[in-house]
Each structure stands twice: as structure tokens, then as C-alpha cells.
Amino acid sequence: MTETTQIPSTPPKRGEGPRSPEFRVAADALRGLRQDLCHDAFAYRPLPPMRTDGRLTRRLSGRTRELAAHAPHAAVAAAGLIAMLIAFGGTIGAGGVVELLYALLALVPVLLTLVRPVGAFWVSLAAAPVTVLFAEQGEEWPWSPGSFACHLIVLTVVALRTRPRTAAWMWALTAVYSLGADTFLGADYYFSNTAPMLIVSALALLTVAVRHVRREAVQEVTAQRTVTAHERSRRTLLEERTTIARELHDVVAHHMSVVAIQAEAAPYRVQNPPEELERAFATIRENAVAALTELRRVLGVVRAEDYEAPDAPQPTLADLDALLANVREAGLAVDKAVTGAVRELPPGVELSAYRIVQEALSNTLRHAPGASARVEVSYVLGGLGLRIVNAAPPAAALIKPSPGAGHGVTGMRERVSMLDGEMTAGATADGGYEVAVFLPVAAVREGDA
């Protein structure tokens, strides 16, 4: 996790002229150095546990999985022990206290990266000139063996925990110390390990930087995919609502037209109708025409420019046999069962029921080719029940996922929700898929029929 602290830039003082580009670049560089490595350098930032939902860790048992979360801490501690052993091998045998001090100066900065990463870099850099005094005279300068290993480990761990700019500043300060020590204090040493330190550390930090860039790219792609999937689902829902509005327009418009015509013709069926009755029928006709006009105006808002009204009337459950015949010609073996007393339902319910069966069978053709299906229509008290279920496909391993998976279910749920119904959809125990729907229908009294 990368943690940064923003420090506002210092505005020019009153009376000073505009700064040169070179001055601004240098000021920005010093500001970045102060922000990344100086400001709150020894702040407490413990290394969080590792996530255990990966492909390997999620297969572990409970206790082992908990221990795996602390694998990064164990790796840093092991690296610190390696640096300490290297430090022991580079001592000059000056005594136990000196050897212990030399080992601790190689171990402590590595362990400090677990809680204070930036501070660990400064401790490692400050320990380098101290530990080199205990090394063999004339052999290695300006990094003793233990300090060399310790500083490489600290650079890598701190770079992993911060951002790439911080890693660049750490490498630059390491180069300043190494080249400065070689130039001013390295006359008595015939071997300098400045070049190995700078080359190896640059490769390590470059690898970490590439990892950071790749991880950020993966996170950005994942976020973009999530947004795209959300927008696609939202667009699908809006398109389905538009389709429903277009289909229901034909149904509602037909009935509103019938109401307007009957209201206009009703007074002529009665001899000498009262004036109040004529005004009532005229009001009914005007309201029906006004409602029909508003319905067409609202539909024009959601209608696409290239939309053409269908010539044929909207389908109902009476057309279900023709739909099943077309599906059978496409290769799907489907049976139909009707229970209860068949009766005429409101046009919106008939249309929605037909579309739900149509979409469920289309999903079976797309996602379970070769499987058989069954359509059950139940006329029950208070509504209509539908159940469309298909068996498992004979060669499920060869089926490729459809890019439109789930959009058909979204449309069915939208139709059911519009009618205040209930719907369940999911896999069956034998590997098939089932869609169960109940569409409520208000009871019609005999006098109102």
C-alpha cells in the first residue's frame, strides 16, 4: 500500500520576480525529496497482512491460511537473518561486542521496514559508514558485506511499500553517498563496490517499479471492467423498459381507442338520452383521447429514431403453440403442460407471459444446446403461474459462455416487476436451469365482465 503526504508548494515572496524554469525544477525536486523521505519519515506504518483470497492461499485450511497472511513478515525477517549472517562473515574478529554490534546494524534496518519503512532507509544509510570501519582494511569500500546486503534488502522492501518516485530518491541518495565516499575517503581502498551496489539496486528497484505499474494497470482495467459491466447492465435494463413500453403502447392504445369510440356511440343507442348522460359520455371520450395523446407523446421520448411499429398485433398465450413449433424447428425438444381453467387474462399479462416464455426458451437454445425443455402454464386463483425448466446440456464442457448472459433474465425480471409479480431463476440440482414466475391478476366480478 502506497502512502503519501501532500505538502503545498511555497509561493514566491512579495517583490520577487518570476522564477526561472531551472529554479522551479530544482524547487519541485527538493519538495518531492522532502515529501517522500523527510516529512514524517519515522511515522508508524505497519505492514498489513497479506490477502488470502488468491488461487493458492484460498485452498489452505483455517489455521494455515491465517499463518499464510503473515508470509511477507516472515520473508522480511528471513532476509534480515541472511544479512546478519553475511555481516558475521565480514567481521575482523575484533571481539564479541563488535561482532554483535555489526550484526545488529545489518539486522535492525531490515526489521524496521515492517513498521517504519522510510525511517529504515535512513538507518541503513547511516549505518553504512559505521559498519565499513569494522571490515577488512583495504578490501571493500564504501559498503561492507553486511551493509551491502542490508541496504539492498531495505531498498527493495521500502520500494515495495512506497511509490516509484520514493524509490528513485532512495537510489539517488545511495549514489550520492557511494560516489562521495569514493571521491573523498576511498584513497586507502583498492576495491570499490559502488558500481555493483548502484547496478544491482537499480535492477531491483526497476523490477519493483514495473511491478507497481503492472499492479496499477490491472487495478485500472478491473475498475474499468466493473464500470463497463454496470453500464452495460444499466443500458440493457433501459432498453428492456423501452421495449416493454413500445409493446404495451399497442395494447393500451387499442383499448383506449375502443373506450373513445364506445363513449362517442353510446348516446345514439338510447332514445332521447338525458343531457347529463351525453355530457358524461363526451367527457369520457375527451379523457380517453387525451390519455391516448399523452401516451403517444411519452412513447415518442423512449422510441428510437429507427423504430417502426409492428404490423401484426402483440402476441398472447394463444400464440404459444406457434412459438413452441418454431423452437422445435430450431432443435429444442420442448413440451407444454397447461393446468387450471383456461381464461382470458388482461392484455399486459398475456403479453408479458408470452415474452417471458420466449426469452426463457431463447436462453435455453443459447446456453444449453441439445437439452430438452418443458413449459408449464398454470391458471390459478388470483393469477398466472409459469415454469420453464430445461435439463442439463449433454456436452456442458464444450459450451462457450455467451457474452449476453444474464440480460434475458434482467428483461424477465423487469416484466414481472412491472406487474407486481414474483420470479425465481437459478440452476437445478441436475445441472439444468429453471425459471418460475407468478403474475397476479385481480379477480373480475361478473357484473364488471
Solvent accessible surface area in square Angstrom, and as a share of the most:
residue,aa,sasa,rsa
1,M,157,0.70
2,T,54,0.32
3,E,73,0.33
4,T,65,0.38
5,T,51,0.30
6,Q,140,0.62
7,I,42,0.21
8,P,116,0.73
9,S,70,0.45
10,T,107,0.62
11,P,101,0.64
12,P,89,0.56
13,K,150,0.64
14,R,241,0.88
15,G,81,0.78
16,E,73,0.33
17,G,47,0.45
18,P,140,0.88
19,R,91,0.33
20,S,54,0.35
21,P,82,0.52
22,E,127,0.57
23,F,99,0.41
24,R,122,0.44
25,V,104,0.60
26,A,52,0.40
27,A,30,0.23
28,D,79,0.41
29,A,39,0.30
30,L,108,0.54
31,R,44,0.16
32,G,5,0.05
33,L,32,0.16
34,R,106,0.39
35,Q,20,0.09
36,D,15,0.08
37,L,0,0.00
38,C,66,0.40
39,H,83,0.37
40,D,82,0.43
41,A,12,0.10
42,F,107,0.44
43,A,19,0.15
44,Y,139,0.53
45,R,45,0.16
46,P,66,0.42
47,L,35,0.17
48,P,69,0.43
49,P,80,0.50
50,M,74,0.33
51,R,186,0.68
52,T,30,0.18
53,D,70,0.36
54,G,34,0.32
55,R,188,0.68
56,L,137,0.68
57,T,24,0.14
58,R,139,0.51
59,R,191,0.70
60,L,70,0.35
61,S,74,0.48
62,G,52,0.50
63,R,164,0.60
64,T,65,0.38
65,R,81,0.29
66,E,103,0.46
67,L,102,0.51
68,A,18,0.14
69,A,14,0.11
70,H,93,0.41
71,A,46,0.35
72,P,40,0.25
73,H,42,0.19
74,A,63,0.49
75,A,62,0.48
76,V,13,0.08
77,A,37,0.28
78,A,49,0.38
79,A,22,0.17
80,G,0,0.00
81,L,90,0.45
82,I,98,0.50
83,A,0,0.00
84,M,39,0.17
85,L,117,0.58
86,I,71,0.36
87,A,0,0.00
88,F,83,0.35
89,G,70,0.67
90,G,12,0.11
91,T,23,0.13
92,I,85,0.43
93,G,56,0.54
94,A,58,0.45
95,G,34,0.33
96,G,57,0.55
97,V,125,0.72
98,V,38,0.22
99,E,49,0.22
100,L,101,0.50
101,L,80,0.40
102,Y,1,0.00
103,A,1,0.01
104,L,71,0.36
105,L,40,0.20
106,A,1,0.01
107,L,25,0.12
108,V,68,0.39
109,P,1,0.01
110,V,0,0.00
111,L,67,0.33
112,L,37,0.18
113,T,0,0.00
114,L,31,0.16
115,V,47,0.27
116,R,82,0.30
117,P,3,0.02
118,V,8,0.05
119,G,0,0.00
120,A,0,0.00
121,F,0,0.00
122,W,74,0.26
123,V,45,0.26
124,S,2,0.01
125,L,25,0.12
126,A,65,0.51
127,A,8,0.06
128,A,0,0.00
129,P,57,0.36
130,V,65,0.37
131,T,2,0.01
132,V,4,0.02
133,L,129,0.64
134,F,43,0.18
135,A,11,0.08
136,E,80,0.36
137,Q,134,0.60
138,G,6,0.06
139,E,83,0.37
140,E,49,0.22
141,W,20,0.07
142,P,0,0.00
143,W,0,0.00
144,S,0,0.00
145,P,38,0.24
146,G,0,0.00
147,S,6,0.04
148,F,40,0.17
149,A,15,0.12
150,C,2,0.01
151,H,0,0.00
152,L,29,0.14
153,I,32,0.16
154,V,0,0.00
155,L,1,0.01
156,T,41,0.24
157,V,17,0.10
158,V,0,0.00
159,A,0,0.00
160,L,61,0.30
161,R,23,0.08
162,T,12,0.07
163,R,56,0.21
164,P,51,0.32
165,R,97,0.35
166,T,5,0.03
167,A,6,0.05
168,A,62,0.48
169,W,54,0.19
170,M,0,0.00
171,W,83,0.29
172,A,36,0.28
173,L,36,0.18
174,T,0,0.00
175,A,12,0.10
176,V,102,0.59
177,Y,45,0.17
178,S,0,0.00
179,L,96,0.48
180,G,26,0.25
181,A,9,0.07
182,D,42,0.22
183,T,101,0.59
184,F,166,0.69
185,L,121,0.60
186,G,14,0.14
187,A,102,0.79
188,D,110,0.57
189,Y,37,0.14
190,Y,185,0.70
191,F,96,0.40
192,S,51,0.33
193,N,10,0.05
194,T,8,0.05
195,A,58,0.45
196,P,53,0.34
197,M,0,0.00
198,L,26,0.13
199,I,105,0.53
200,V,66,0.38
201,S,0,0.00
202,A,38,0.29
203,L,109,0.54
204,A,29,0.22
205,L,13,0.07
206,L,109,0.54
207,T,93,0.54
208,V,10,0.05
209,A,26,0.20
210,V,88,0.51
211,R,119,0.43
212,H,4,0.02
213,V,94,0.54
214,R,169,0.62
215,R,74,0.27
216,E,101,0.45
217,A,49,0.38
218,V,74,0.43
219,Q,108,0.48
220,E,123,0.55
221,V,73,0.42
222,T,77,0.45
223,A,56,0.43
224,Q,110,0.49
225,R,173,0.63
226,T,87,0.51
227,V,79,0.46
228,T,55,0.32
229,A,51,0.39
230,H,116,0.52
231,E,78,0.35
232,R,96,0.35
233,S,55,0.35
234,R,133,0.48
235,R,127,0.46
236,T,21,0.12
237,L,49,0.24
238,L,83,0.41
239,E,98,0.44
240,E,38,0.17
241,R,118,0.43
242,T,24,0.14
243,T,48,0.28
244,I,7,0.03
245,A,40,0.31
246,R,43,0.16
247,E,16,0.07
248,L,38,0.19
249,H,24,0.11
250,D,45,0.23
251,V,22,0.13
252,V,62,0.36
253,A,11,0.08
254,H,112,0.50
255,H,86,0.38
256,M,46,0.21
257,S,36,0.23
258,V,52,0.30
259,V,62,0.36
260,A,10,0.08
261,I,114,0.58
262,Q,107,0.47
263,A,5,0.04
264,E,89,0.40
265,A,36,0.28
266,A,21,0.16
267,P,20,0.12
268,Y,186,0.71
269,R,195,0.71
270,V,75,0.43
271,Q,168,0.75
272,N,145,0.74
273,P,30,0.19
274,P,77,0.49
275,E,113,0.51
276,E,112,0.50
277,L,60,0.30
278,E,77,0.35
279,R,130,0.48
280,A,48,0.37
281,F,50,0.21
282,A,49,0.38
283,T,69,0.40
284,I,78,0.40
285,R,88,0.32
286,E,111,0.50
287,N,94,0.48
288,A,4,0.03
289,V,61,0.35
290,A,54,0.42
291,A,44,0.34
292,L,18,0.09
293,T,78,0.46
294,E,84,0.38
295,L,52,0.26
296,R,135,0.49
297,R,145,0.53
298,V,79,0.45
299,L,7,0.03
300,G,46,0.45
301,V,118,0.68
302,V,61,0.35
303,R,85,0.31
304,A,46,0.36
305,E,182,0.82
306,D,123,0.64
307,Y,54,0.20
308,E,149,0.67
309,A,63,0.49
310,P,66,0.42
311,D,152,0.79
312,A,70,0.54
313,P,123,0.77
314,Q,26,0.12
315,P,23,0.14
316,T,46,0.26
317,L,18,0.09
318,A,91,0.71
319,D,60,0.31
320,L,5,0.03
321,D,84,0.44
322,A,63,0.49
323,L,13,0.07
324,L,3,0.01
325,A,45,0.35
326,N,93,0.48
327,V,12,0.07
328,R,111,0.40
329,E,148,0.66
330,A,68,0.53
331,G,60,0.58
332,L,5,0.03
333,A,66,0.51
334,V,3,0.02
335,D,86,0.44
336,K,74,0.31
337,A,23,0.18
338,V,66,0.38
339,T,78,0.45
340,G,53,0.51
341,A,78,0.61
342,V,105,0.61
343,R,94,0.34
344,E,164,0.74
345,L,8,0.04
346,P,62,0.39
347,P,48,0.30
348,G,16,0.15
349,V,8,0.05
350,E,17,0.08
351,L,2,0.01
352,S,0,0.00
353,A,0,0.00
354,Y,19,0.07
355,R,52,0.19
356,I,0,0.00
357,V,0,0.00
358,Q,58,0.26
359,E,53,0.24
360,A,5,0.04
361,L,1,0.00
362,S,34,0.22
363,N,23,0.12
364,T,6,0.03
365,L,62,0.31
366,R,113,0.41
367,H,59,0.26
368,A,7,0.05
369,P,67,0.42
370,G,60,0.57
371,A,6,0.05
372,S,56,0.36
373,A,7,0.05
374,R,98,0.36
375,V,0,0.00
376,E,46,0.21
377,V,3,0.02
378,S,29,0.19
379,Y,19,0.07
380,V,65,0.37
381,L,181,0.90
382,G,34,0.33
383,G,0,0.00
384,L,0,0.00
385,G,14,0.13
386,L,6,0.03
387,R,85,0.31
388,I,5,0.02
389,V,25,0.14
390,N,12,0.06
391,A,40,0.31
392,A,41,0.32
393,P,23,0.14
394,P,108,0.68
395,A,46,0.35
396,A,65,0.50
397,A,103,0.80
398,L,147,0.73
399,I,49,0.25
400,K,172,0.73
401,P,129,0.81
402,S,26,0.17
403,P,137,0.86
404,G,29,0.28
405,A,64,0.50
406,G,40,0.39
407,H,56,0.25
408,G,9,0.09
409,V,25,0.14
410,T,34,0.20
411,G,4,0.04
412,M,2,0.01
413,R,107,0.39
414,E,31,0.14
415,R,11,0.04
416,V,4,0.02
417,S,73,0.47
418,M,75,0.33
419,L,39,0.19
420,D,121,0.63
421,G,18,0.18
422,E,123,0.55
423,M,23,0.10
424,T,92,0.54
425,A,27,0.21
426,G,30,0.28
427,A,84,0.65
428,T,36,0.21
429,A,120,0.93
430,D,101,0.52
431,G,46,0.44
432,G,5,0.05
433,Y,85,0.32
434,E,50,0.23
435,V,5,0.03
436,A,34,0.26
437,V,7,0.04
438,F,70,0.29
439,L,0,0.00
440,P,48,0.30
441,V,19,0.11
442,A,88,0.68
443,A,98,0.76
444,V,107,0.61
445,R,179,0.65
446,E,165,0.74
447,G,77,0.74
448,D,88,0.46
449,A,114,0.89
